[in-house]
Amino acid sequence: MSQELFATRHLGIRPEDLPAMLKAVGVQSLDELIEQVVPHDIRLPKRLALPEPVTEWQYLEEVRSKALRNKVYRSLIGRGYYGTCLPPVIQRNVFENPTWYTSYTPYQAEISQGRLEALLNFQTMVVSLTGMEIANASLLDEGTAAAEAMIMSYGLRSRQAVKEGRNLFVVDTEVFTQTYDVLVTRSAPLGIELLQTDLDSYQFTGKEFGLLVQYPDAMGKVRNFKGLTERAHAAEVLVTVAADILSLALLVPPGEWGADIAVGSTQRFGIPMGCGGPHAAYFATRDKFKRSMPGRIIGVSVDRHGNPALRMALQTREQHIKREKATSNICTAQALLATMAGFFAVYHGPEGIRRIAENAHRAALLAHHALQKAGYKLAEGPFFDTILVDSRGEAVIKLRKLAEDAHFNFHHSLKGIGLSFDELTTDDEVEWVVELFCQAQGKRAVPLPAEVEECIPPELRRTSPILTEKVFNSYRSETEMMRYIYKLEQRDIALNHSMIPLGSCTMKLNSAASMIPLSWPEFGNIHPFAPAYQMVGTREILQETEDFLAEITGFAKTSLQPNSGAAGEYAGLLVIRAYHIANGQRQRTTVLIPASAHGTNPASAVMAGATIVTVDCDTKGNIDIEDLRRKAEEHRDTLGAFMVTYPSTHGIFESRIREMVDIIHRCGGQVYMDGANMNAQVGLTSPGYIGADVCHLNLHKTFAIPHGGGGPGVGAICVAEHLVKFLPGHSVVYMGYHPEAIHAVSSAPWGSAFVVPITYAYIRMMGPEGLTHASQYAILAANYLAAKLKDSYGVVYSGETGRVGHEVIVDCRNCKADYDVESADIARRLMDYGFHAPTLSFPVHETLMVEPTESESKAELDRFCEALEAIRAEMEAIKQGNADREDNVLKNAPHTAPELVANEWKHPYTREQAAYPLEWIRECKFWPYVSRIDAGYGDRNLVCTCG
Ligand SMILES: *Cc1c(COP(=O)(O)O)cnc(C)c1O
């Protein structure tokens, strides 16, 4: 074969570099190293049963043929998913641009100003359209956003309400089915009672703490909730509304009629339906609730020079700090999709967004009028974009067939046929749809009226302006838009600039071949509730990916539904809970979590109704097995699960993992393995082989889905045979019948189905050998860094054989005492060298956790070490008295261009030392757009929208 195998492109280390690297590590061969790293008793006895690899070219041919097996019909199904046009300027410059899709969550704010501004635009857009006071930078989907609103309302109960045991959340009958389903899932473990009822006629009883309505409602009707809201507030009930963001251009927004929380999807702002997701949900509320709000909030602060600078605000609410007291478990959200939806609003501006809303609305008015003329009975308005046709009688059966023959999907339900119009609708389309309805009656088509009467009464019509901020009124030509996007992207470090050595995040190559099919309409334009025969290709990819992941984890079955790692943790714990309940062991709610665990673990466990018991770690960072045994036995009657990350969050393959599993099983608990570190396991060992019962995988880490600046993610869970029947179902789409299945954890049946082909591509192109090599190379790269950095910095933890796993924790704990320098200073100084910092102070305070992954070359690893060593020398200079203790390159990092070219330069070091401390930086200098940001200032003066 003349084509190179993909593995040779994916793996950064060249064969000719191997000898030098092995020598530095001090082993003869890669196998010898792996022998030392991975405990013998958990090594897989045979290679993975996966298909042989295909080349990139072959893959694209193969996936092309799958794409062609999807049928792209025009879906007017609505129910949360609508036709929309992703503007090509955003498709090419954002969606298909590695600067935007390979960047990480903007923890390192100084090198993330571009995506922070894009997310601030999103927040501003949400605030403007909803009329609320504050919005976050996206949640996972509409259903989970509604659940977060329910939980936030629950948490905001007054002391009196808590004492009275108020625990009822009332949901209007006309809320999307999938949203209600997610609420069922999320309410049960917390003891929240749900009641679904017609809220217009509801009398509050004093048991309610919150309510949810949909605006316009699920049948398309725009209801006036002002009276309900007043009654609710009088009864101390918080009002959440799931609102269609586009409709708010025309309707009085929730903020103006008194809602407390507004949630919804921003899919129809240019994001492909993609068989259900990923799409950015929004969450907006009142300013006074900002500290209880889930998810990330971007805020404006100032940098060292007093210039405005953006960063994630109120970080003290984060799970890592608050653990089981965190407000939610949201970590990865939908940053890339929020960025795109924000740009959609930037490009279209207020007139454009109103035009798009009016287009959908006018089409609905036209169709409503014409169908009534044709003799159909329709639900009464007012409506925005969705009309409901009464469909009793035989015309319906004919209509279904006629519509499908004409390649249309309508929404069929007991209540009638729903038609949701959108940005893509034209008059021709409306005419066509009307004609189909006439044909079904055997009648001649009714012409569309020239004029239609507005159905939205004045009291529901929006009069306040939208999107008044400058950014939404500046970029109308494609040239201007392209340059705005480019201006922002130059402020960010992503994988196309340099290695992103974030430990626990696995920032590996996201190959172009795996990304290309996402731009195809055959994958993008599929409505998740379209009939199965229209998504044969997508379903094959989903099914095969599920099977591959089950094989890789050594488990029986996979669910792709959870749309982030934390959502996977939650889903996995619920599956365990359902298993215990089915066994009559409802009391098994104690969850053991090691002190070293990722913060999402305890946060997810609390959401799943668990009581958390923390297990100690010993001085070497390993789980203290005696403490585990003691606590498991002490709680043996209520033990539900043990959550363990493997290799540990310290990057170590603990040798006694099997013993830990045994201890838990003997006490009646289940073992949940956090698979975020799966990149060290694939092909070498597996959670199933080790004996765990469930694991989640972060497909956006190990399996090559790009991180998108903070999402999308896929937190697939894999389970052992005895748990298969509990995997999440879906209320709209048939997922295989299991009466004991838990309710949905996401709005969409396969969560973020649209990005699953990336993982599919990765596994197909790597093949069983390639995947195993990836794990081996990832381990080699980490051990190479450990060998190179152990003298200059020191390595915090290593295993029994003195080796690390796939990541290495670099010690900076003495830097404060020795040099007056903190790990955060080192992180910022790395920016001057053109690097994104490693993971800071997790899981050990004042350390840098480095995960090089298999995709980095030896040359890049060497450059990174050289940078760290140069920084070490800069610290040494402080100690020697050759640099000032306060005014030095570390404390003042990062250095911006304006600062360096200013006429005045008062620092005791040179500009060259600041900007070009090493020769090769000249080749490709990254210029931080802002200097060190004052986070505290921003939190004290919280500003979360742009001017
Ligand atoms: C990344 C990570 C998670 C959370 O995943 P998200 O997709 O961000 O929710 C959980 N556990 C560990 C160890 C992780 O590294």
The ligand as an SDF file (V2000), in Angstrom:
LIG
                    3D

 15 15  0  0  0  0  0  0  0  0999 V2000
  -11.9700   15.8060   32.7600 C   0  0  0  0  0  0  0  0  0  0  0  0
  -12.2530   14.9810   33.9130 C   0  0  0  0  0  0  0  0  0  0  0  0
  -13.5750   14.7900   34.3790 C   0  0  0  0  0  0  0  0  0  0  0  0
  -14.7520   15.6080   33.8990 C   0  0  0  0  0  0  0  0  0  0  0  0
  -15.0410   15.5770   32.5560 O   0  0  0  0  0  0  0  0  0  0  0  0
  -15.8990   16.7100   31.9020 P   0  0  0  0  0  0  0  0  0  0  0  0
  -16.1260   16.2370   30.5230 O   0  0  0  0  0  0  0  0  0  0  0  0
  -15.1180   17.9670   31.9430 O   0  0  0  0  0  0  0  0  0  0  0  0
  -17.1770   16.8450   32.6540 O   0  0  0  0  0  0  0  0  0  0  0  0
  -13.7740   13.8880   35.3990 C   0  0  0  0  0  0  0  0  0  0  0  0
  -12.7550   13.2240   35.9680 N   0  0  0  0  0  0  0  0  0  0  0  0
  -11.4620   13.4210   35.5840 C   0  0  0  0  0  0  0  0  0  0  0  0
  -10.3660   12.6790   36.2740 C   0  0  0  0  0  0  0  0  0  0  0  0
  -11.1740   14.3050   34.5420 C   0  0  0  0  0  0  0  0  0  0  0  0
   -9.9110   14.5180   34.1650 O   0  0  0  0  0  0  0  0  0  0  0  0
  1  2  1  0
  2  3  1  0
  2 14  2  0
  3  4  1  0
  3 10  2  0
  4  5  1  0
  5  6  1  0
  6  7  2  0
  6  8  1  0
  6  9  1  0
 10 11  1  0
 11 12  2  0
 12 13  1  0
 12 14  1  0
 14 15  1  0
M  END
$$$$
